[in-house]
Amino acid sequence: MAIRTQPVANPAGVIAVGTTYVQPRRPSRALRREGQLAYALLTPTLLVVLFLVAYPFGAAIYLSVQDKMVGAPGRWVGLANYMELFRDDVFLRTAWNSVVYTVVAVALKFVLGLTMALVLDQERRFNNFFRTLLFVPWAVPVVIVALNWRWIFDDLSGFLNNFLITTHLSSNIISWLSDPGLAMGCVIAVVVWAGTPFYSMTFLAGLQAIPRELYEAAEIDGASIVQQFVHITVPRLRTIFLTTVMLSTIWTATNLQFVLVLTRGGPSSRTEIFPHLAYTTALGARRLGMGAAVSLVFFPLLAVLIFFLTRRMLRQADE
Amino acid sequence: MRTVSSTRRVMRWIGNGLLVVLLVWTLVPFYWMVATSLKKDKEIYGFEATLVPRQPTLANYTRLFATTPFVKYVRNSTIIAVSTTVLSLVFGCLGAYALARLRFPGRRLIARGLVFTYLVPPALLFIPLFAVMSFLRLVDTHQALILAYLSFSVPFCTWLLMGYFRSVPLELEEAALVDGCTRLGSLVRIILPMSLPALAVVAFFSFTQSWNEFLYANVFVNSVEVRTITTGLTLFVVEDVFFWGPMMGASFLSALPPLLLYLIFQRWVVKGLTLGAVKG
């Protein structure tokens, strides 16, 4: 990005992309008018951001230090909500579950998404058609995905048990979602099914931007497929990898629809994760203050991700 | 040279094998959804359950339209998603133009704030927003959901459109401005016509996100009259008993609008994702 010390000669006052202006000491009248127009145009957007995001965010912090219940005024309790959380076994189990759930789901989506992208990057007839099919889960509403899978996992009549018994792969019924050892795995499988296309889409876009000549040159020099992957593909995709993983981590960690529809956190809190615990605390037990505390506990971790992502996305927009 | 072409062939076969596995993994759940919706109850439950419908029937669909508020849910979802989309487009265009083309103090800060806002997850905001909606007496209204959806839709639209507007050549606009066109005039006459595909993509994202939204819809709305399709679907469960036939029918039908839009826009979806979220 070029930093120019003089404003670009530009009678219309149009800002050029990729240039940084050094503001004149005293803004000219034209410039002031431009500023007023800009803020007038941005008013609706700013109102939305202030009242529907910034204010609620502040309110969440304020709620979390009160013992507010639904429909009743709250009383200041300081950090009591947070103290109570850290003494609570369910909360500690939830913290562990959330980490396992997020890390495993993101890792699997990454591996599967990259595989899908590499497969689709090969030359083949009808490739566009296959790509369309493989990306379809991305377009289906998450609740529908979760409901559909709940039915697939159904004990007595679901597809999985039905299929396993018809093909004699298993002789007894498996309780996929109510078995303490299986439930989390099942939830993660559904999250991966729904989330993989986002990875493959961005990875495939990255793969297709790599010039073919690089691979041809490497091949002539005798580089193996693995070497080509490690020395050409991976470095070229590094930024996409990072951005995709960060975005997906935020969305995966905070999505409660899968757990809500599939297991409601059960059996005995085995699949309880932060957003769902906040939901049941605030609306099931009607403890709004406590619910806000639960949802805020995991925010510092997310904030780090959001901070880096924001910087990255702004930098990319400037390029 | 022979070894190279043989590794190529091996890679191609591995790729084709993986493709088949991935297709099965992706498509079986859809098959099960559609197959279930076409079965009689006898084939859905218990020991006579089948993998393939023996006597396909549309009975579940007629039941859906005749005895459930499905149509009402679809109507509510449409009203809310369309209103959100229109408002976000208008707000987004105005804001994006200012950010892309005008000089003013705080420009970078606002751009940063927008991205940040877009990334703050609803799971964090739904509790205080519920308090806000109760305070404004908006619980159980369409407006509550429209407002709530604007909170993610407007930042996203503004951000995406800003990227597109910047790519419209400056010279065109300068010429218009020199000829005495106002700023708003040049936005309407020059930038917008050149960004029609972008507007379509942004509208698509905004509509699908609103149509698919579940958390806010579940928290801010209780009555059947206002319920959207995503939360309405979960009501097919009565006392832990699921009516899977009509439910899978309803699931299939309500997944259709976003699916069809995806099929129409898919060429631009990837571009949109890479511009708005993952440009790089």
Chai-1 contact restraints between the chains, C-beta under 6 A:
chainA,res_idxA,chainB,res_idxB,connection_type,confidence,min_distance_angstrom,max_distance_angstrom,comment,restraint_id
A,A12,B,E174,contact,1.0,0.0,6.0,A-B,restraint_1
A,A12,B,L177,contact,1.0,0.0,6.0,A-B,restraint_2
A,V14,B,L170,contact,1.0,0.0,6.0,A-B,restraint_3
A,V14,B,E174,contact,1.0,0.0,6.0,A-B,restraint_4
A,I15,B,R103,contact,1.0,0.0,6.0,A-B,restraint_5
A,V17,B,R166,contact,1.0,0.0,6.0,A-B,restraint_6
A,E34,B,L102,contact,1.0,0.0,6.0,A-B,restraint_7
A,E34,B,R103,contact,1.0,0.0,6.0,A-B,restraint_8
A,G35,B,F104,contact,1.0,0.0,6.0,A-B,restraint_9
A,L37,B,R183,contact,1.0,0.0,6.0,A-B,restraint_10
A,A38,B,A98,contact,1.0,0.0,6.0,A-B,restraint_11
A,A38,B,L102,contact,1.0,0.0,6.0,A-B,restraint_12
A,A38,B,F104,contact,1.0,0.0,6.0,A-B,restraint_13
A,L41,B,L94,contact,1.0,0.0,6.0,A-B,restraint_14
A,L41,B,A98,contact,1.0,0.0,6.0,A-B,restraint_15
A,L42,B,G95,contact,1.0,0.0,6.0,A-B,restraint_16
A,L42,B,A98,contact,1.0,0.0,6.0,A-B,restraint_17
A,P44,B,F91,contact,1.0,0.0,6.0,A-B,restraint_18
A,T45,B,F91,contact,1.0,0.0,6.0,A-B,restraint_19
A,T45,B,G95,contact,1.0,0.0,6.0,A-B,restraint_20
A,T45,B,V154,contact,1.0,0.0,6.0,A-B,restraint_21
A,T45,B,T158,contact,1.0,0.0,6.0,A-B,restraint_22
A,V48,B,L150,contact,1.0,0.0,6.0,A-B,restraint_23
A,V48,B,V154,contact,1.0,0.0,6.0,A-B,restraint_24
A,V49,B,T117,contact,1.0,0.0,6.0,A-B,restraint_25
A,L52,B,S151,contact,1.0,0.0,6.0,A-B,restraint_26
A,V53,B,T117,contact,1.0,0.0,6.0,A-B,restraint_27
A,V53,B,S151,contact,1.0,0.0,6.0,A-B,restraint_28
A,P56,B,L125,contact,1.0,0.0,6.0,A-B,restraint_29
A,P56,B,P128,contact,1.0,0.0,6.0,A-B,restraint_30
A,P56,B,L129,contact,1.0,0.0,6.0,A-B,restraint_31
A,A59,B,P128,contact,1.0,0.0,6.0,A-B,restraint_32
A,A60,B,P128,contact,1.0,0.0,6.0,A-B,restraint_33
A,M116,B,L22,contact,1.0,0.0,6.0,A-B,restraint_34
A,V119,B,G15,contact,1.0,0.0,6.0,A-B,restraint_35
A,V119,B,L18,contact,1.0,0.0,6.0,A-B,restraint_36
A,V119,B,L19,contact,1.0,0.0,6.0,A-B,restraint_37
A,Q122,B,G15,contact,1.0,0.0,6.0,A-B,restraint_38
A,L134,B,L22,contact,1.0,0.0,6.0,A-B,restraint_39
A,L134,B,T26,contact,1.0,0.0,6.0,A-B,restraint_40
A,A139,B,P258,contact,1.0,0.0,6.0,A-B,restraint_41
A,A139,B,L259,contact,1.0,0.0,6.0,A-B,restraint_42
A,A139,B,Y262,contact,1.0,0.0,6.0,A-B,restraint_43
A,V140,B,A255,contact,1.0,0.0,6.0,A-B,restraint_44
A,P141,B,N212,contact,1.0,0.0,6.0,A-B,restraint_45
A,P141,B,T230,contact,1.0,0.0,6.0,A-B,restraint_46
A,V143,B,F214,contact,1.0,0.0,6.0,A-B,restraint_47
A,V143,B,T230,contact,1.0,0.0,6.0,A-B,restraint_48
A,I144,B,S251,contact,1.0,0.0,6.0,A-B,restraint_49
A,I144,B,A255,contact,1.0,0.0,6.0,A-B,restraint_50
A,L147,B,S251,contact,1.0,0.0,6.0,A-B,restraint_51
A,N148,B,P29,contact,1.0,0.0,6.0,A-B,restraint_52
A,N148,B,M33,contact,1.0,0.0,6.0,A-B,restraint_53
A,W151,B,W244,contact,1.0,0.0,6.0,A-B,restraint_54
A,I152,B,W32,contact,1.0,0.0,6.0,A-B,restraint_55
A,S157,B,Y45,contact,1.0,0.0,6.0,A-B,restraint_56
A,S157,B,A49,contact,1.0,0.0,6.0,A-B,restraint_57
A,F159,B,W32,contact,1.0,0.0,6.0,A-B,restraint_58
A,N162,B,A49,contact,1.0,0.0,6.0,A-B,restraint_59
A,M201,B,V270,contact,1.0,0.0,6.0,A-B,restraint_60
A,M201,B,L273,contact,1.0,0.0,6.0,A-B,restraint_61
A,T202,B,V278,contact,1.0,0.0,6.0,A-B,restraint_62
A,A205,B,V270,contact,1.0,0.0,6.0,A-B,restraint_63
A,A205,B,T274,contact,1.0,0.0,6.0,A-B,restraint_64
A,T239,B,G280,contact,1.0,0.0,6.0,A-B,restraint_65
A,I240,B,G280,contact,1.0,0.0,6.0,A-B,restraint_66
A,T243,B,V278,contact,1.0,0.0,6.0,A-B,restraint_67
A,T243,B,G280,contact,1.0,0.0,6.0,A-B,restraint_68
A,T244,B,V278,contact,1.0,0.0,6.0,A-B,restraint_69
A,L247,B,A277,contact,1.0,0.0,6.0,A-B,restraint_70
A,T254,B,P121,contact,1.0,0.0,6.0,A-B,restraint_71
A,T254,B,A123,contact,1.0,0.0,6.0,A-B,restraint_72
A,Q257,B,F214,contact,1.0,0.0,6.0,A-B,restraint_73
A,P275,B,A123,contact,1.0,0.0,6.0,A-B,restraint_74
A,A282,B,I127,contact,1.0,0.0,6.0,A-B,restraint_75
A,L288,B,I127,contact,1.0,0.0,6.0,A-B,restraint_76
A,G291,B,I127,contact,1.0,0.0,6.0,A-B,restraint_77
A,A292,B,I127,contact,1.0,0.0,6.0,A-B,restraint_78
A,S295,B,L124,contact,1.0,0.0,6.0,A-B,restraint_79
A,I306,B,L119,contact,1.0,0.0,6.0,A-B,restraint_80
A,L309,B,L119,contact,1.0,0.0,6.0,A-B,restraint_81
A,T310,B,R112,contact,1.0,0.0,6.0,A-B,restraint_82
A,T310,B,V115,contact,1.0,0.0,6.0,A-B,restraint_83
A,T310,B,F116,contact,1.0,0.0,6.0,A-B,restraint_84
A,M313,B,V115,contact,1.0,0.0,6.0,A-B,restraint_85
A,Q316,B,K279,contact,1.0,0.0,6.0,A-B,restraint_86
A,Q316,B,G280,contact,1.0,0.0,6.0,A-B,restraint_87
A,A317,B,G163,contact,1.0,0.0,6.0,A-B,restraint_88
